[in-house]
Amino acid sequence: MVNVILIDVSGLSRTLQVTEGQSLMQAAVSAGVHGIVGECGGSAMCATCHVYVDGAFSDQLPTPLETELEMLECTASERLTNSRLACQIKISAVHEGLLVRLPERQ
């Protein structure tokens, strides 16, 4: 299990234990995290799992594919340079302690 830290807009922190190979979106939805919707089920088609990845972890994530970049243009909250779709973040051991912030709305 890999520990991932989610911080909501109020500053409340929650640590998820995520199985390696699982997407961050799958883990968050399964844990009932308010603020991650995942309407499309993880196919990068809805942008309802938008998150802000802490800069310390940006080198540990693969470069976003074109489909993810296109969906990030449709986010309900402001797109930032560290915006990613949680469905496209597949968790592995290198992500231990990954810190992500949830946007105000999806």
KAJOSUL-V695950 format. One line per field, one symbol per residue. ss: DSSP state (h for helix, s for strand, l for the rest). phi: phi as a letter, one per 30 degrees, with the letter a starting at -180 (. if undefined). psi: psi as a letter, one per 40 degrees, with the letter a starting at -180 (. if undefined). Layout:
BEGIN
ss: ???
phi: ???
psi: ???
END
This chain:
BEGIN
ss: lsssssslllllssssssllllshhhhhhhlllllllllllllllllllsssslhhhhhhlllllhhhhhhhllllllllllssshhhlsllhhhllsssssllll
phi: .cdbccbdddjdcbccccdejddddedddddiddjcciedijchbbicbdbcdeedcdddcddddeddeddddcddcedcdcdbcddccddbedceiecbcdddac
psi: ihhhhhhideehihhihhhheiidddddddefhhehdfdeeeefedfefhihhhdeedeeiihiiddddddeeeidihhidehihdeehhhideehehhiiiidi.
END
